[in-house]
Amino acid sequence: MNKIEISLQDLFESDVSLETVGLKTGISSVLLNEYRRGLKSWRKMPLDVALRLTDYWNSRENVLSKYQRVILMNQLTLIQAFRKMCPDAKCDYYDDSGIESALGVLDSGLEGMYDDVYGLSDSVSESVSGFIIDVLSMYNDVGWRYGNLSEVQRDNLNPSWIVFGGFSREFERRHYDACNSIVNRLDMFPTVSYRTDEAGNRNILSETEMIGYYRRLLRNYECCLKNVDDASNDVTFSALRKMFER
């Protein structure tokens, strides 16, 4: 069986609503029901209809067709064989037990456990990643300006102001995960001041929600500090205080 035949068989043997399929593809649900009931053979379906149904079936989010499951199982089996030949090879997502678990999930078609197979986080929207970049860029600038102040001026500012507070993993999970990748995996913004754990790793976990605070801080930064002349420490000192206290 080819890819189209596998996908069509998978579709018509499933319990998916044909009304939903019809709405998504523009194909009559009455016609689709005839194919499902065997009144018409889906093997003789016009090619354009078959392609529309196949594209719909294989593009559903977090759902794998039998064809896709076979491909993933073959890839995992190859990884497993490679690891046996090269035991020191690095595999970011799977160890031996992980491969066996993933093969079991795919073989059984356990859709609720597919995320464990992928080993990947959900995609992060441009608005979320852009917001995090803006916040970290702000803290980068604030820290640099703070470092250029005199010791007397720094002593008259709250040093916690320049330390990035992270995000709540409980209430801001997408922001926390994305920020963790940006800061700790990609090693961007290394000069920002972070809290650290006992091992010296950057700690971006906040016990409270932070998005609202950062939005207010970004507004204050835009109007108070961003365009301040870098050469004037007295003006920078006043702008920093105004930015965090207003």
trRosetta pair geometry for C-beta under 8 A, 3 or more apart (Angstrom, degrees):
i j d omega theta_ij theta_ji phi_ij phi_ji
1 5 4.2 -127 -164 94 96 127
1 6 5.1 122 125 -59 122 81
1 9 7.2 -33 -160 -1 154 141
2 5 5.2 93 52 13 67 103
2 6 7.1 -129 101 -6 32 92
3 6 5.9 -58 -148 36 28 110
3 7 6.3 25 157 -17 65 110
3 54 7.2 83 129 -160 90 136
3 67 5.1 80 -136 -142 73 157
4 7 5.9 -59 -149 38 29 110
4 8 6.2 24 157 -16 66 109
4 50 5.4 48 -175 156 125 118
4 51 7.2 -48 -117 -85 123 56
4 54 5.1 -65 -125 -79 72 149
5 8 5.9 -57 -143 39 29 108
5 9 6.2 28 159 -17 65 109
5 43 7.0 28 -122 -112 103 82
6 9 6.0 -58 -147 38 27 109
6 10 6.2 29 154 -21 63 110
6 65 6.8 108 124 150 99 117
6 66 5.3 -126 176 77 107 108
6 67 4.3 121 100 -60 140 101
6 70 8.0 -69 -164 6 159 136
7 10 5.6 -57 -148 37 29 114
7 11 6.3 31 153 -22 65 105
7 53 7.3 151 125 118 111 86
7 54 4.4 87 94 -128 152 83
7 57 4.9 141 -177 84 104 139
7 58 5.9 -51 -120 -50 133 102
7 65 5.2 -20 -110 -155 78 154
7 66 7.8 -160 -83 40 42 85
7 67 6.0 -39 -58 0 81 131
8 11 5.6 -50 -146 33 32 113
8 12 6.3 15 163 -6 67 109
8 42 5.0 -178 162 147 129 133
8 45 7.1 -170 -134 23 152 147
8 50 6.3 -41 -70 -143 134 91
8 53 6.3 63 -101 109 85 131
8 54 6.7 -49 -52 -76 80 87
8 57 7.7 -169 -78 -2 38 162
9 12 6.4 -63 -142 45 27 98
9 13 6.0 16 162 -10 64 117
9 42 7.6 173 -73 82 54 137
9 66 7.7 -37 83 28 102 141
10 13 6.3 -67 -142 44 21 104
10 14 6.4 30 156 -34 61 109
10 57 6.6 128 87 175 110 139
10 65 5.1 132 81 -154 168 88
10 66 4.9 -164 -83 -2 128 104
10 67 7.6 -111 -19 -8 145 85
11 14 5.9 -60 -156 21 26 114
11 16 6.9 -59 -157 42 68 133
11 21 7.3 98 -170 -116 119 148
11 53 6.2 -98 6 169 177 112
11 57 4.8 -88 -75 -99 114 139
12 35 5.8 -103 -107 127 135 98
12 36 4.7 -164 -153 -105 91 68
12 42 5.9 -150 -31 -30 154 157
16 20 6.7 -102 168 64 91 121
16 21 6.3 86 125 -49 117 112
17 20 4.1 81 83 3 106 107
17 21 6.9 -177 98 -8 57 81
18 21 5.1 -47 -145 37 44 115
18 22 6.1 50 152 -25 68 101
18 29 4.6 124 127 -151 96 91
18 32 4.4 175 -161 105 119 128
18 33 5.5 157 91 -65 169 77
18 36 6.6 -107 -72 -21 138 144
19 22 5.7 -52 -149 34 29 114
19 23 6.5 30 152 -18 63 105
19 29 4.9 10 -93 -107 50 157
20 23 5.8 -54 -149 35 32 110
20 24 6.3 24 155 -14 66 110
21 24 5.9 -63 -148 41 29 107
21 25 5.9 -6 166 8 68 118
21 27 7.2 -35 132 62 90 107
21 29 7.1 126 67 -105 87 84
21 32 5.9 152 90 -146 128 166
21 53 7.2 29 -177 -128 119 89
21 56 6.6 116 -147 126 80 150
22 25 6.5 -74 -134 52 22 89
22 26 7.4 30 180 -145 57 1
22 27 5.5 -112 -124 78 66 62
22 28 6.1 -4 -134 -177 123 12
22 29 3.7 -80 -33 -58 150 83
22 32 6.0 -134 -67 1 96 139
24 56 5.3 117 119 -139 122 130
25 52 4.8 115 -160 148 110 112
25 53 6.1 19 -123 -84 163 58
25 56 5.0 -71 -72 -45 108 150
26 52 7.4 -76 51 -179 92 151
27 31 6.3 -99 166 71 91 123
27 32 6.1 99 118 -54 111 108
27 49 6.1 99 -111 -145 133 98
27 52 6.5 148 -41 100 121 135
27 53 6.9 -24 8 -68 159 96
28 31 4.1 84 77 6 105 105
28 32 6.8 -172 97 -8 56 83
29 32 5.2 -51 -144 39 39 116
29 33 6.2 47 153 -26 67 101
30 33 5.8 -52 -151 31 29 113
30 34 6.9 33 149 -21 60 101
31 34 5.7 -51 -156 29 35 113
31 35 6.9 34 148 -16 64 101
31 40 7.7 -28 -166 37 71 150
32 35 5.7 -53 -156 34 37 111
32 36 6.4 36 148 -19 68 105
33 36 5.5 -51 -145 37 36 112
33 37 6.1 25 158 -11 69 109
34 37 6.1 -59 -140 44 28 103
34 39 4.2 -78 -160 67 82 116
34 40 4.6 45 133 9 108 107
35 38 7.8 39 178 -71 28 24
35 39 7.7 -73 -57 53 22 75
35 40 5.4 -48 -83 75 61 96
35 41 7.7 24 -133 147 76 8
35 42 4.5 75 -163 -72 116 97
35 45 6.9 22 -110 -79 136 121
38 41 7.6 20 -154 -85 59 56
40 44 7.4 -111 172 64 86 106
40 45 7.9 95 134 -80 113 79
41 44 4.7 65 85 13 105 102
41 45 7.7 -133 110 -36 60 73
42 45 5.0 -5 -162 -31 55 122
42 50 7.7 123 176 -103 85 97
45 49 5.3 -112 169 86 105 116
45 50 4.7 129 101 -64 118 98
45 53 7.9 -25 148 19 157 141
46 49 4.6 80 69 11 91 107
46 50 6.8 -164 91 -10 43 90
47 50 5.5 -57 -144 38 33 114
47 51 6.2 33 158 -21 68 105
48 51 5.9 -52 -147 34 30 111
48 52 6.6 31 154 -19 62 104
49 52 5.9 -55 -151 35 32 110
49 53 6.4 27 154 -14 65 108
50 53 5.9 -60 -149 40 30 108
50 54 6.1 29 154 -21 66 110
51 54 5.6 -54 -141 38 30 112
51 55 6.2 33 158 -21 65 105
52 55 5.9 -53 -147 35 28 110
52 56 6.5 27 154 -16 62 107
53 56 5.8 -56 -149 38 31 111
53 57 6.1 28 156 -19 67 110
54 57 5.8 -57 -142 38 29 109
54 58 6.1 11 165 -6 66 114
55 58 6.4 -66 -140 45 22 99
55 59 6.0 10 165 -13 62 122
56 59 6.3 -74 -143 40 21 103
56 60 7.3 43 159 -50 60 88
57 60 6.6 -34 -166 -11 30 110
57 65 5.8 70 137 -84 103 123
58 65 5.2 -47 -99 -13 77 133
58 67 7.3 -35 -103 63 117 121
58 68 6.6 143 -142 -42 93 123
60 63 4.1 -12 101 49 116 123
62 111 7.1 89 143 -178 87 96
62 114 6.0 147 -168 73 74 137
62 115 7.4 -16 -133 -59 107 86
63 111 6.2 -5 -114 -136 71 125
63 114 7.8 -161 -97 -21 27 168
64 68 4.3 -130 -163 90 91 122
64 69 5.0 114 130 -59 126 82
64 72 7.2 -42 -150 1 152 140
64 106 7.5 -40 87 -132 156 86
64 109 8.0 -146 72 -132 100 73
64 111 7.6 -172 25 -110 82 82
64 114 6.4 167 -10 -124 113 137
65 68 4.8 97 50 8 75 100
65 69 7.0 -134 96 -5 40 87
66 69 5.5 -53 -147 36 33 114
66 70 6.4 37 153 -23 66 102
67 70 5.9 -53 -153 31 29 111
67 71 6.7 29 150 -18 63 104
68 71 5.6 -51 -150 34 36 113
68 72 6.4 32 155 -15 67 106
69 72 5.9 -57 -147 40 31 108
69 73 6.2 31 155 -20 66 108
69 106 4.8 161 -158 -173 93 95
69 107 7.7 151 167 -77 121 29
69 109 6.8 -42 -98 -92 160 76
70 73 5.8 -56 -146 37 29 111
70 74 6.4 31 154 -20 64 105
71 74 5.8 -57 -152 35 29 111
71 75 6.5 28 152 -18 64 106
72 75 5.6 -54 -148 36 34 112
72 76 6.3 31 155 -17 67 106
72 102 7.9 -110 150 158 112 112
72 106 5.6 -150 92 -120 118 150
72 117 7.0 47 165 164 144 131
73 76 5.8 -54 -145 39 31 110
73 77 6.3 35 154 -22 64 106
73 103 5.9 89 -134 -130 88 79
73 106 5.1 -170 -69 112 97 142
73 107 6.7 92 -105 -66 138 78
74 77 5.7 -55 -149 35 30 113
74 78 6.6 32 152 -19 64 104
75 78 5.7 -54 -153 34 32 112
75 79 6.5 34 150 -19 65 103
76 79 5.5 -49 -148 35 36 113
76 80 6.3 41 151 -23 66 104
76 94 7.3 168 -136 -108 94 174
76 99 5.3 160 -177 -152 103 91
76 102 5.6 -156 -123 99 154 124
76 103 5.6 -164 108 -71 142 90
76 106 7.6 165 13 13 147 150
77 80 5.5 -50 -148 34 32 116
77 81 6.5 32 152 -17 64 103
77 103 7.3 86 -66 -102 79 128
78 81 5.8 -53 -148 37 32 109
78 82 6.2 34 153 -20 65 107
79 82 5.6 -56 -147 37 31 113
79 83 6.3 33 154 -22 65 105
79 91 6.4 97 -173 -124 118 142
79 94 6.5 72 132 67 145 140
79 99 6.3 -157 93 -110 112 131
80 83 5.9 -53 -150 32 28 111
80 84 6.8 29 151 -19 61 104
80 96 7.3 91 -132 -130 87 69
80 99 4.9 155 -80 154 103 156
81 84 5.8 -55 -154 32 34 112
81 85 6.6 26 151 -13 66 106
82 85 5.8 -60 -150 40 34 107
82 86 6.0 -22 167 32 72 104
82 89 6.6 -51 140 58 98 163
83 86 6.7 -76 -129 68 25 69
83 87 6.5 60 171 -108 65 46
83 89 6.1 -127 -110 60 60 113
83 91 6.5 -42 -86 -23 118 139
83 96 6.8 -167 120 -81 149 84
83 99 7.8 -158 17 -24 149 155
84 87 7.1 12 -142 -72 22 81
86 89 4.1 61 115 -29 113 116
91 94 5.2 -46 137 61 128 74
91 95 7.2 159 76 -83 114 40
92 119 7.7 137 110 147 83 136
93 98 7.3 -161 135 138 65 149
93 119 3.4 87 -158 139 117 162
93 120 7.6 -30 -112 -53 133 70
94 98 4.1 -156 -146 97 70 122
94 99 4.9 81 171 -61 132 79
94 102 6.7 -59 -113 -5 127 142
94 119 6.7 -100 -53 -64 76 154
95 98 4.9 96 44 7 62 108
95 99 7.4 -122 96 -9 31 87
96 99 5.9 -52 -152 30 31 109
96 100 6.7 27 153 -14 63 105
97 100 5.7 -54 -151 38 36 112
97 101 6.2 38 151 -20 68 107
98 101 5.6 -55 -146 38 31 112
98 102 6.1 32 155 -20 66 107
98 119 7.7 57 176 -83 135 124
99 102 5.7 -55 -145 37 30 110
99 103 6.3 32 155 -20 65 106
100 103 5.8 -53 -148 35 29 112
100 104 6.5 31 153 -19 62 106
101 104 5.8 -57 -154 35 31 112
101 105 6.5 31 152 -19 65 105
101 116 7.0 -71 131 139 120 126
102 105 5.7 -52 -148 35 33 112
102 106 6.3 27 156 -14 67 108
102 116 7.0 -154 -93 118 77 86
102 117 4.4 115 -140 -124 96 80
103 106 5.9 -58 -144 41 29 107
103 107 5.9 30 158 -21 66 112
104 107 5.8 -55 -139 38 27 110
104 108 6.1 11 164 -4 63 113
105 108 6.3 -71 -148 47 23 99
105 110 4.8 -89 -150 50 73 111
105 113 4.6 -121 -134 101 127 120
105 114 6.9 168 152 -87 127 45
105 116 6.5 165 -61 75 166 111
105 117 5.4 -143 84 -61 138 113
106 109 7.4 29 -175 -72 31 40
106 117 6.2 103 -55 -118 97 150
110 113 4.4 13 117 30 115 113
110 114 7.4 -177 97 -48 66 67
111 114 5.7 -19 -158 -24 44 116
113 116 5.0 -31 179 25 81 120
113 117 7.0 88 128 -23 77 93
114 117 5.3 -51 -158 29 48 115
114 118 6.5 47 150 -23 75 100
115 118 5.8 -50 -148 31 37 111
116 119 7.5 28 174 -65 35 59
121 124 7.6 15 118 -41 119 95
121 177 5.5 167 -147 165 151 139
121 181 7.7 -123 29 -53 151 136
122 174 7.4 -57 75 -113 116 98
124 128 5.1 -110 -178 81 94 127
124 129 5.1 102 122 -50 120 102
124 174 6.3 149 -119 -178 89 97
124 177 7.5 -163 -77 92 122 101
124 178 4.4 103 -121 -93 158 125
125 128 4.9 95 60 6 82 100
125 129 7.1 -164 90 2 42 87
126 129 6.1 -61 -141 47 32 103
126 130 5.6 35 159 -24 68 114
127 130 5.8 -54 -138 39 24 113
127 131 6.3 30 158 -24 60 106
128 131 5.9 -55 -151 32 27 111
128 132 6.7 23 153 -16 62 106
128 174 5.7 -64 -145 133 157 115
128 175 6.1 -135 -163 -87 104 71
128 178 5.8 134 134 5 113 167
129 132 5.7 -54 -150 36 34 111
129 133 6.4 36 152 -20 66 106
129 178 5.6 -128 -91 -176 75 139
129 182 7.6 150 -146 -65 87 129
130 133 5.7 -54 -148 37 32 112
130 134 6.3 35 153 -21 65 105
131 134 5.7 -54 -150 34 31 113
131 135 6.5 29 153 -18 65 106
131 175 7.5 -54 90 -118 121 110
131 211 7.9 17 154 -140 144 96
131 214 7.6 96 169 116 101 133
132 135 5.8 -54 -148 36 32 111
132 136 6.3 25 157 -12 67 108
132 175 6.4 167 -74 -153 111 82
132 178 5.7 -163 -18 112 161 114
132 179 5.1 -152 -144 -85 134 85
132 182 6.1 159 131 9 132 160
133 136 6.0 -58 -143 42 29 106
133 137 6.0 32 156 -22 65 109
133 182 7.4 -143 -78 -143 73 153
134 137 5.8 -56 -145 36 27 112
134 138 6.4 32 153 -22 62 105
134 218 6.2 33 140 -121 118 135
135 138 5.7 -54 -154 32 30 114
135 139 6.6 24 152 -13 65 105
135 164 7.6 105 142 -135 101 109
135 214 4.8 -16 -112 -163 127 132
135 217 7.8 68 -130 82 87 120
135 218 6.8 -77 -91 -69 68 112
136 139 5.7 -53 -146 39 36 108
136 140 6.2 44 150 -26 65 103
136 164 6.8 17 -112 -110 70 147
136 179 7.8 162 -55 -137 122 94
136 182 7.1 -145 -24 129 162 136
136 183 7.4 -162 -111 -79 142 98
136 188 7.3 71 132 118 155 104
136 189 4.5 -85 168 -76 123 167
136 192 5.9 -75 -161 -65 83 157
137 140 5.4 -50 -149 32 32 118
137 141 6.6 30 154 -16 64 104
137 189 7.6 -114 -72 -97 46 122
138 141 5.9 -58 -153 37 30 108
138 142 6.2 29 152 -19 66 109
138 217 7.0 128 137 128 153 105
138 218 6.1 -118 -64 -104 158 74
138 221 5.0 -37 -143 -135 121 172
139 142 5.4 -51 -139 39 34 114
139 143 6.1 37 160 -21 66 106
139 162 6.9 123 -158 -170 81 58
139 164 4.7 29 -147 -74 170 100
139 189 7.6 61 77 -173 105 135
139 192 4.8 54 112 -140 114 113
139 193 7.1 -125 169 39 110 75
140 143 6.1 -56 -149 36 24 109
140 144 6.5 23 154 -17 60 108
140 189 5.6 -114 -71 -139 119 99
140 191 6.1 76 -139 81 90 98
140 192 5.1 -66 -79 -76 71 89
141 144 5.8 -57 -149 36 31 111
141 145 6.3 26 156 -15 66 107
141 221 7.9 106 76 -164 129 125
141 225 7.6 140 124 130 120 118
141 226 7.4 35 132 -117 162 64
142 145 6.0 -59 -148 39 29 107
142 146 6.1 31 154 -22 65 110
142 161 7.4 -117 166 132 135 93
142 162 5.3 -166 126 -122 106 83
142 221 7.5 -81 -63 -116 110 118
142 225 7.2 36 -95 140 82 160
142 240 7.0 119 -148 -122 90 102
142 243 7.8 -144 -111 102 117 154
143 146 5.6 -53 -143 36 30 114
143 147 6.3 32 157 -21 64 106
143 162 4.8 118 -92 -176 72 117
143 191 6.6 176 97 137 137 87
143 192 6.0 166 -4 -132 151 46
143 193 5.1 166 -109 -12 132 100
144 147 5.8 -56 -152 33 29 112
144 148 6.8 23 153 -16 62 107
144 191 7.3 41 -68 135 93 132
145 148 5.8 -61 -154 35 34 109
145 149 7.2 48 148 -37 64 94
145 225 7.3 -146 26 -171 173 120
145 228 7.9 63 -129 77 146 124
145 230 7.2 -124 -107 -131 91 79
145 236 5.1 -152 -175 -167 115 128
145 240 6.7 -177 113 -70 125 121
146 149 5.9 -41 -162 7 38 116
146 154 6.5 91 180 -112 82 97
146 157 7.0 -130 -133 90 104 153
146 161 7.9 167 -91 85 143 104
146 162 4.9 -64 -3 -82 165 149
146 240 6.7 116 -83 -123 84 155
148 230 7.4 21 87 -177 169 88
148 233 6.6 -139 125 -102 91 99
148 236 7.3 4 83 101 110 167
149 153 4.0 -114 173 90 116 128
149 154 5.0 146 90 -55 118 81
149 157 7.5 65 78 5 170 136
149 233 5.5 135 -120 -158 61 107
149 236 6.6 -145 -80 100 96 119
149 237 5.8 107 -125 -81 125 95
149 240 8.0 -66 -60 10 142 154
150 153 4.6 95 55 7 79 102
150 154 7.0 -146 93 -5 41 86
150 233 6.4 81 -16 161 88 152
151 154 5.7 -54 -145 38 33 111
151 155 6.3 36 155 -23 65 106
152 155 5.8 -55 -151 33 29 113
152 156 6.8 18 153 -12 62 109
153 156 5.9 -68 -155 40 33 105
153 157 6.9 20 152 -13 67 109
153 233 6.5 -146 -25 163 168 110
153 237 4.7 -96 -157 -105 125 132
154 157 5.9 -66 -151 38 37 105
154 159 7.4 44 176 -87 92 91
156 237 7.7 39 78 -167 115 120
157 161 6.4 -77 164 28 102 136
157 237 7.3 -135 -53 -149 122 80
157 240 6.1 -8 -122 118 143 128
157 241 6.5 -123 -107 -78 95 84
158 161 4.8 101 83 -26 93 101
158 244 7.1 -141 47 127 115 152
159 162 6.6 -55 -170 30 52 102
159 163 7.4 49 140 -24 71 108
160 163 5.4 -58 -155 29 50 116
161 240 7.3 111 121 174 150 101
161 244 4.7 -37 -134 -105 130 160
162 193 5.2 61 125 34 92 142
163 193 4.7 -82 -102 116 61 111
163 194 6.9 115 -161 -125 82 13
163 195 6.1 73 174 -50 125 77
164 192 5.4 25 -21 158 132 123
164 193 6.5 156 0 80 79 61
164 194 5.6 -28 53 -98 104 67
164 195 7.9 -125 75 -1 65 76
164 204 7.2 -21 120 -118 112 86
165 195 7.7 44 -122 -9 41 119
165 206 5.3 54 149 -95 91 121
165 210 5.6 180 98 -119 117 141
165 213 7.6 -8 54 93 147 143
166 176 7.2 42 172 -121 93 85
166 179 6.8 151 -146 119 65 149
166 194 8.0 74 -57 -147 96 93
166 195 7.4 -68 -20 35 119 112
166 203 6.8 -66 -53 131 147 62
166 204 3.5 155 -116 -179 107 54
166 205 5.4 -27 143 10 157 10
166 206 4.4 179 86 -37 94 89
166 210 6.8 151 92 -9 47 162
167 172 4.3 -108 177 99 109 130
167 175 4.4 -159 -142 110 164 107
167 176 4.1 -144 88 -77 112 73
167 179 5.6 138 5 17 122 148
167 204 6.6 12 21 152 73 96
167 205 7.8 -50 68 -125 49 34
167 206 5.6 -98 160 20 5 114
167 210 5.4 -123 -111 43 55 123
167 211 7.3 43 -128 -55 102 80
168 171 4.3 14 102 44 137 90
168 172 4.5 98 57 20 80 97
168 176 6.6 -98 86 -59 28 126
168 205 7.8 61 -123 -167 32 62
168 206 5.0 -69 -64 80 61 94
168 207 7.1 10 -108 147 92 9
168 208 6.2 -95 -71 115 121 16
168 209 5.1 -53 0 -88 141 49
168 210 6.5 162 -17 -1 85 88
169 172 7.4 -50 -76 64 14 68
169 173 6.0 51 -171 -105 51 68
169 176 4.6 -177 -95 153 61 173
169 205 5.8 -22 -23 -131 112 96
170 173 7.3 -30 -174 -62 4 89
171 209 4.9 -61 96 -85 143 100
172 175 4.3 -34 163 45 104 118
172 176 5.5 117 101 -30 83 93
172 206 7.9 15 42 55 128 115
172 209 6.1 128 -34 -132 115 75
172 210 6.7 -77 3 39 163 83
172 211 5.9 167 -110 -36 135 110
173 176 5.6 -56 -142 37 29 112
173 177 6.1 26 162 -17 67 107
174 177 6.1 -53 -143 37 27 107
174 178 6.2 23 159 -14 62 111
175 178 6.0 -59 -143 41 28 107
175 179 5.9 27 159 -19 65 112
175 211 6.6 -167 -43 -78 170 108
176 179 5.9 -60 -145 39 25 109
176 180 6.2 28 156 -23 63 108
176 204 6.9 158 -148 117 73 105
176 205 7.1 46 -146 -107 123 63
177 180 5.7 -54 -149 33 28 113
177 181 6.7 28 153 -17 62 103
178 181 5.8 -55 -155 34 33 111
178 182 6.4 30 151 -18 67 107
179 182 5.6 -54 -145 38 34 111
179 183 5.9 16 163 -6 70 114
179 204 5.3 -158 124 160 119 151
180 183 6.3 -61 -134 47 24 99
180 184 5.4 -25 -175 27 65 119
180 185 7.1 58 133 -10 69 99
180 204 5.9 -164 -84 58 70 135
181 184 7.2 -61 -104 55 13 79
181 185 4.6 -32 -149 36 55 126
181 186 6.2 48 151 -10 68 102
182 185 7.6 30 -11 49 12 85
182 186 5.5 -37 -143 44 33 123
182 188 5.1 -55 176 47 79 122
182 189 7.3 31 143 18 102 112
183 186 7.6 50 8 54 11 82
183 187 7.6 33 170 -107 32 25
183 188 6.6 -81 -92 60 36 75
183 189 6.4 -49 -110 63 77 106
183 192 7.9 -77 -124 58 109 131
183 194 7.3 118 -171 -91 137 147
183 202 5.7 -123 149 110 121 149
183 204 5.8 130 49 -51 157 143
184 187 7.3 12 -167 -73 15 57
184 201 7.3 35 -124 -174 121 102
184 202 5.8 -156 -82 60 93 114
184 204 7.5 -129 -30 0 112 124
187 190 6.0 11 176 -69 83 107
189 192 4.5 14 159 -9 107 120
194 202 4.2 6 123 -143 160 95
194 203 6.5 152 159 44 102 57
194 204 6.9 -51 -147 -72 118 76
195 202 7.7 98 73 -162 49 55
195 203 4.5 -57 99 66 93 109
196 200 5.3 -9 177 -149 134 35
196 201 6.3 146 -155 68 81 32
196 202 6.2 -50 -101 -98 73 34
196 203 5.8 155 -123 -3 16 99
197 200 7.2 -53 68 15 64 16
197 201 5.1 -5 36 54 106 89
197 203 5.0 121 -45 -66 82 116
206 209 7.6 132 108 -90 127 8
206 210 5.1 69 61 -37 173 125
209 212 6.6 47 126 13 108 101
209 213 8.0 148 115 -2 67 101
210 213 5.2 -63 -159 44 58 115
210 214 5.8 54 147 -23 87 105
211 214 5.9 -59 -148 38 30 108
211 215 6.4 32 155 -22 65 105
212 215 5.8 -53 -149 32 31 112
212 216 6.6 28 155 -14 64 104
213 216 6.0 -59 -154 38 31 108
213 217 6.2 29 151 -19 66 110
214 217 5.4 -55 -142 40 34 113
214 218 6.2 40 156 -24 67 102
215 218 5.8 -50 -148 31 29 112
215 219 6.8 30 152 -17 61 102
216 219 5.8 -54 -155 34 34 111
216 220 6.5 30 150 -15 66 107
217 220 5.6 -54 -147 39 35 111
217 221 6.1 41 152 -25 67 106
217 243 7.3 60 -155 165 73 95
217 244 7.5 15 -124 -103 99 63
218 221 5.4 -51 -144 34 32 116
218 222 6.5 37 155 -24 63 102
219 222 5.8 -52 -152 30 31 113
219 223 6.7 4 160 1 64 109
220 223 6.4 -71 -147 48 30 94
220 224 5.3 -7 171 8 71 127
220 225 7.7 39 133 3 74 102
220 242 7.5 -170 -173 125 107 73
220 243 4.5 128 140 -152 112 66
220 244 7.4 145 124 -61 153 29
220 246 5.8 162 -121 61 123 113
221 224 6.5 -67 -116 51 18 91
221 225 5.3 -52 -148 49 59 109
221 226 5.6 79 150 -49 77 96
221 243 5.8 57 -83 -147 54 127
222 226 5.4 -4 -124 -3 35 138
223 226 8.0 45 -7 18 17 104
224 228 7.7 -10 142 -43 51 120
224 239 5.0 152 157 -163 85 83
224 242 4.8 -164 -147 100 134 110
224 243 4.3 -174 88 -77 144 83
224 246 7.4 176 -66 13 145 138
225 228 5.3 -50 -154 0 45 123
225 236 7.5 66 -140 -142 93 66
225 239 4.4 133 -95 149 75 120
225 240 6.4 70 -100 -76 130 54
225 242 8.0 172 -53 70 88 97
225 243 5.0 -11 -27 -65 122 141
228 232 7.2 -111 168 63 94 106
228 235 5.5 -177 -165 130 113 110
228 236 5.7 143 128 -92 139 66
228 239 4.8 -94 -68 -33 156 169
229 232 4.7 58 87 9 108 109
229 235 6.2 49 51 72 92 148
229 236 8.0 -107 78 -53 58 90
230 236 7.3 44 -139 -73 38 131
232 235 3.8 33 116 21 124 114
232 236 6.2 155 95 -17 67 85
233 236 5.4 -55 -143 40 34 113
233 237 6.1 41 156 -25 67 104
234 237 5.7 -49 -148 31 29 114
234 238 6.6 25 154 -13 61 106
235 238 5.9 -57 -151 40 32 109
235 239 6.1 31 152 -20 67 110
236 239 5.6 -57 -143 39 30 111
236 240 6.2 33 157 -22 66 105
237 240 6.0 -54 -149 33 26 110
237 241 6.6 23 155 -14 61 108
238 241 5.9 -58 -151 39 31 110
238 242 6.2 29 153 -18 66 110
239 242 5.6 -56 -144 40 31 111
239 243 6.1 38 155 -28 65 106
240 243 5.7 -51 -145 30 29 115
240 244 6.6 6 165 -1 63 109
241 244 6.6 -71 -149 45 25 95
241 245 5.7 0 167 -2 66 125
242 245 6.3 -69 -127 47 22 98
242 246 5.7 22 178 -30 65 115
243 246 7.0 -52 -135 21 11 104
